[in-house]
Amino acid sequence: MSRFSPLVPYALVLPGFLLAAFIVLWPLVQLGIISVSEVNRFGQLRGFA
């Protein structure tokens, strides 16, 4: 039986954590961009305020 490196479990879980972080953080980034942008009545961004 071969012995695995102690880092293997972290390497296997890391992609899931990165995907979860992307799913959570991307809307927050968009919210920040929209909050400092000028938005017309149709919801289109027109630039920074």
MARNU-218632 format. One line per field, with one value per residue (C-alpha): chain; y, x, z. Coordinates in steps of 0.05 Angstrom, whole numbers, plus 5000, padded with zeros to 4 digits. Layout:
<rs>
ch	A ...
y	Y ...
x	X ...
z	Z ...
</rs>
This chain:
<rs>
ch	A A A A A A A A A A A A A A A A A A A A A A A A A A A A A A A A A A A A A A A A A A A A A A A A A
y	5000 5067 5127 5192 5261 5297 5352 5307 5316 5392 5388 5348 5395 5460 5463 5458 5514 5558 5546 5562 5625 5647 5635 5675 5732 5746 5777 5818 5846 5862 5896 5939 5959 5976 6016 6065 6068 6112 6071 6097 6081 6018 5989 6000 6023 6089 6097 6117 6170
x	5000 5029 5028 4999 5025 4986 4970 4929 4863 4871 4886 4822 4778 4808 4770 4704 4723 4746 4680 4639 4679 4669 4593 4589 4637 4619 4550 4583 4633 4577 4538 4598 4606 4533 4533 4585 4557 4504 4443 4388 4314 4320 4375 4432 4499 4522 4589 4616 4578
z	5000 4980 5026 4999 5014 5069 5018 4973 5010 5006 4932 4921 4961 4935 4868 4905 4952 4894 4857 4919 4932 4860 4864 4929 4912 4840 4857 4911 4861 4813 4869 4885 4812 4805 4870 4843 4772 4743 4723 4677 4687 4644 4689 4640 4666 4638 4673 4740 4779
</rs>
